[in-house]
Amino acid sequence: MPEERPTRWWATTGFRITLLHLALTLLGTLLLAGIGFWASSRFAVQQIQAEIERDAGVLLNAGRLGGPTSIALSIEARIAADRSGTQYFLLSGPDGGRIAGNLAAAPRSPGWATMGLDAATDDSVLLALGTPLPAGHFLLVGRDLAPVRELEARLLGAAGWVGGAALLLALAGGLVIGRSVVRRAAQMERALAEVEQGRLATRLAARPGGDEFDRLARRVNATLDRLADTMAALRQVTDDIAHDLRTPLTRLRQRLESLEGKEAEAAVAECDRILEIFAALLRIAQIESGARRSAFAGVDLTAVMETVAELYASAAAERGQRLETDLAPGVAMQGDRELLAQMLANLVENAIRHGREGGRVQLALRPGPEITVTDDGPGIPDADKPLVFRRFHRLDAARSSQGAGLGLALVAAVAELHGLAVALEDASATSPPGLRVRLRG
C-alpha cells in the first residue's frame, strides 16, 4: 500500500474547527459591540436633547412673564453659570441681529438641527433646538456634542480591548476543541492502522453513552467483529479444504509410487506439486491469522540473509549469475526467524529464476530495517505490480515455468505480519529494467 502523505496542519479538522470558532466569536463580538455602541451613543444624545428641551422650556416661561428682556437676562445668567463650556444660546430680533447669547449667528429654522460653531479654529458640533417667538424674535438653545464624541471614543477603545480578549479566548477555546477532535480522530486512525496491519482483534475505544465519536467507534467495532467472523469462517473453510484434500492426495501419491513407467512418475510429480500448493495455502492462512506473532523474538536479520545467500549461491551459479550481497552488520528486528528466512528465500529464488542468465542478483540490507533484492531481468509492468501479490496470479511470461503463483503471496503475508512495507520498483531505466523488491520497516 502506498505511503500516505502527511496531512498539512491547515487542512486538518482541528484547524477548521478553530477557524470557525474564531470567526463566529469575532462575528458575535462585533455584533454585540455594535449594538452596545449604538445604544450608548443614542442614550447620550437623548440625555442632551432632554437638557436642551428643559433649558428651552425655562427660557420660554421667562419670556411669557417678562418678554424678550427676561429671556436675555436668563440667557446671560446661564452662560455665566456654565462651567463646562458646552451650553450655547442665541436670542435674535426680528431683523436677525443678536440680542443675547454666546452664538454670533445661527439659522432661524424651527426644530432640531446639527450645526458647527462659527469660529474657524473650533470644529465643535452643536445639537440645537430652534423656537420662533412672538414679534419675530427667535430663540436657539444648543449643546456641544463633544461629550458624546468622547464617550464614543472610549467605547471604541473598550471594544478594541474586549475584541482582542475575545479573540484570544476564542482562539484558545477553538484550539482546545480542535485538539480534542484531532486526538479522538488520531486514536481511531491508530486503531484502524493496527487492523490494516493484520491485528484484527484491535478495537476502538468507546465510552458508554458518549458522543458521536463513541457511537461511530461502536459502529466500526461492530463492523470489525463481523469482518473478523467472516475472515475466520473463510480461513476455516480454506483450512478444511486443504486438510481434507491433502490426505486423499497423499494416498494417491503412495499408490502411484507403486506403479512403474514415465507416466506414473509424472503423476507422482504432479501430486507433489498439488501437495506443495496446499501446504503453501495452509502456511499463508496461518501467517495471515497472526498466530505466529506471539512467538516473535529478536532476530539477527544480517545472519539470516547471509544464510539465504549461501544456500542460493549454487542455484545462481547454475544460471551463470553472480549473487552479490551488501549487508550491514548487526541489523536485528523482532519477528519469526523461520518466516523471515522463507520470505527472503522466495524473493531470492524469484530473482534468480526471472533474472537474466549470466547477469547478477543483488541482496542488500540497511538498518531500519530496509531489505532490497534486485535482478536484471525483464521486470514487471507497472499495471501488473499491484497484482503479483495475489494468490495464484502469474504473469504471462512466467506461466511456462514451474510454480503456482503463491511465492509473492507468502512474501506479502510475512511482510505484513512483521510490519514491513513491500514495494516493487524498476531496477534501472534501461531495457530490460530489472526488478527491485524493497521491504522497509
Stockholm file with secondary structure:
# STOCKHOLM 1.0

chainA/1-441         MPEERPTRWWATTGFRITLLHLALTLLGTLLLAGIGFWASSRFAVQQIQAEIERDAGVLLNAGRLGGPTSIALSIEARIAADRSGTQYFLLSGPDGGRIAGNLAAAPRSPGWATMGLDAATDDSVLLALGTPLPAGHFLLVGRDLAPVRELEARLLGAAGWVGGAALLLALAGGLVIGRSVVRRAAQMERALAEVEQGRLATRLAARPGGDEFDRLARRVNATLDRLADTMAALRQVTDDIAHDLRTPLTRLRQRLESLEGKEAEAAVAECDRILEIFAALLRIAQIESGARRSAFAGVDLTAVMETVAELYASAAAERGQRLETDLAPGVAMQGDRELLAQMLANLVENAIRHGREGGRVQLALRPGPEITVTDDGPGIPDADKPLVFRRFHRLDAARSSQGAGLGLALVAAVAELHGLAVALEDASATSPPGLRVRLRG
#=GR chainA/1-441 SS CCCCCCCCGGGSHHHHHHHHHHHHHHHHHHHHHHHHHHHHHHHHHHHHHHHHHHHHHHHHHHHHHHHHHHHHHHHHHHHHHCSSSCEEEEEECTTSCEEEESCSCCCCCCEEEEEECSCTTCCCEEEEEEEECGGGCEEEEEEECHHHHHHHHHHHHHHHHHHHHHHHHHHHHHHHHHHHHHHHHHHHHHHHHHHHTTCTTCCCCCCSSCCHHHHHHHHHHHHHHHHHHHHHHHHHHHHHHHHHHHHHHHHHHHHHHTSCSHHHHHHHHHHHHHHHHHHHHHHHHHHHTTGGGGGCEEEEHHHHHHHHHHHHHHHHHHTTCEEEEEECTTCEEEECHHHHHHHHHHHHHHHHHHSCTTCEEEEEEETTTEEEEEECSCCCCTTTTTTTTSTTCCCGGGTTSSCCSCHHHHHHHHHHHTTCEEEEEESCSSSSCCEEEEEEC
#=GC SS_cons         CCCCCCCCGGGSHHHHHHHHHHHHHHHHHHHHHHHHHHHHHHHHHHHHHHHHHHHHHHHHHHHHHHHHHHHHHHHHHHHHHCSSSCEEEEEECTTSCEEEESCSCCCCCCEEEEEECSCTTCCCEEEEEEEECGGGCEEEEEEECHHHHHHHHHHHHHHHHHHHHHHHHHHHHHHHHHHHHHHHHHHHHHHHHHHHTTCTTCCCCCCSSCCHHHHHHHHHHHHHHHHHHHHHHHHHHHHHHHHHHHHHHHHHHHHHHTSCSHHHHHHHHHHHHHHHHHHHHHHHHHHHTTGGGGGCEEEEHHHHHHHHHHHHHHHHHHTTCEEEEEECTTCEEEECHHHHHHHHHHHHHHHHHHSCTTCEEEEEEETTTEEEEEECSCCCCTTTTTTTTSTTCCCGGGTTSSCCSCHHHHHHHHHHHTTCEEEEEESCSSSSCCEEEEEEC
//
